[in-house]
């Protein structure tokens, strides 16, 4: 309790009131005798304070007391004793009892419902410091609830609370500040607070901190931060010179802890773009630069956070660079303090975001080397920010090469195994930029990074999955890496995702396409389609159709699929050089490319393919075409299921379409390859027809299917009866 002046008059003859039953004491509150009321309040307060004792029996007793008081509806009787007509002594003990009970949720509600807040606010002007202290304590407990916070403002609680900031008693000042800290989270309350010169009173406290008010700085700055939490308040306080005072206070000789908390206040102000603009005009960047030279770790850490917040303002990024902030922050990366390193990496992450000149400044200061080292740290925040900064920097080729030379790919492997979602997001995004280089992808594979990357495709976290898909799509740029990821199940995971409405997205589709484009054999087996941009090269083979895993219903079918898929991604090792195909390619170049008309080129190539593979076969006589026997003989002769396409002399739809696609790709004329059912396959080409009436090609191209089987060289327009007849049995 507060120390106070002796103020009681000599009491009348003593009246002893003793009771071991709380109910009896509560009933005494209805007495009209002042002395009995005082004794009853003292007794109730004694009961309530029993909870501070250490014995179990006392704790149980306190629970019984509170339960009994709630059942007997004691709170309304106590609230009645707060009226101005009652003596100060009654006020003191009534508020003491309510202060003890106001920590209970039900009692708080009773005080509010019985309109106890207004008399409590009025008692803040009491001449008795104990009454003030008790009333403040009750109000503080009440304003933990939103409804009460608003009520304090509406009932005129701001002026008396501000007046108490100048109290002679630190406990009253602290309670007043803590109460203001709660209620100024409301915008209307902040407006009234500002109109009552509340901000100026806070600044007066801050300016006197070094002397009498130093123990109140944290609570004061919390209220200051609330006052500056919206851009409108910031502008109004700025117009009245409040921000200038805050900046001056920040640089005045001060206690490091006070400086640290003040900078945190600046950081909170800088959360909105409008407020950042105001702070920028106040040259806050210069203030922060000076604070980076302070020896205290907390001050430096808080300053780095403020730099990070202000770096979201484009002009501030340039100001920080011009003021030499970047080399100063880079030096902090070598600190042994984990908190400071995390704050420094956060500042660099924001400074380098979408700013090439700042990324270059970090590079010139040697920051990339430190950042690579931070990737192996134990602090998730540091790893997250380091990966983000490296990602920002790696967009420039020179910097990317230097980052890679310091072992970045190997350093990224461990973060790929993290359970922290933001670490995973930033790590995979960084990987997406660094893996643009072929050697970097090879390094990632050697370091064992592909498997943890592929495992992230199982993630149910949307952003983690998306960023992982981006990294997979970049790493799939070369066939070796793509095949390795397929071995770890990348395609299977992506196939499962493609069947999920909630998980599939353009990112998962991109990853799937990238993996398939790097392995056309797998793509053709899984999708049954190669576009004109899918260029067949040496080593391509048709392993037949492989169904999606999710289409399998039985366990034996699943096992069959997995075996088939594994054999698909493992290229045949016993292949022989296809000399016959090489001869055909040279013949096609010589005979086809000399033709000037594109339509005639396709027709001539179709006839060449047909001639090589047994010539035209009438539909009615197709069953007599002994292609299966021929193929079996070749397999037996080669002792292999893999047959070079150039050796096939009797081929049907699927063989001829594959050879046509291969030759067309080799000589540079475009066509697609589409697999149908029952060994059917065909090639589609795109042509602009010649219009004789205006002596020019049509504006819209048409799709044609090339007949390689029955009337070799015929071009069948897609969706016509003739085309459908060619595609189906």
Secondary structure, DSSP 4 states (H G I P E B T S, - for coil): -------PPPP-S------S-HHHHHHGGG-S-HHHHHHHHHHHHHHHHGGGS--HHHHHHHHHHHHHHHHTTHHHHHHHTTSTTS-HHHHHHHHHHHHHHTTSHHHHHHHHHTTHHHHHHHGGG-S-HHHHHHHHHHHHHHTTSHHHHHHHHHTTHHHHHHHGGG-S-HHHHHHHHHHHHHHTTSHHHHHHHHHTTHHHHHHHHHHTIIIIIGGGHHHHHHHHHHHTSSHHHHHHHHHTTHHHHHHHHHHSS--HHHHHHHHHHHHHHTTSHHHHHHHHHTTHHHHHHHHTT-S-HHHHHHHHHHHHHHTTSHHHHHHHHHTTHHHHHHHGGG-S-HHHHHHHHHHHHHHHTT-HHHHHHHHHTTHHHHHHHHTT-S-HHHHHHHHHHHHHHTTSHHHHHHHHHTTHHHHHHHHTT-S-HHHHHHHHHHHHHHTTSHHHHHHHHHTTHHHHHHHGGG---HHHHHHHHHHHHHHTTSHHHHHHHHHTTHHHHHHHHHT-TTT--HHHHHHHHHHHHT-HHHHHHHHSEE-TTS---TT---------GGG--SHHHHHHHHHHHHHHHS--SS----HHHHHHHHHHHHHHTT---HHHHHHHHHHHHHHHTT----GGGGGG--HHHHHHHHHHHHTSS---GGG-SS--HHHHHHHHHHHHHHHT---EEEE-STT-EEEEEEE--EETTTTEE-SS-EEEEE--SSSTT-EEETTSHHHHHHH--
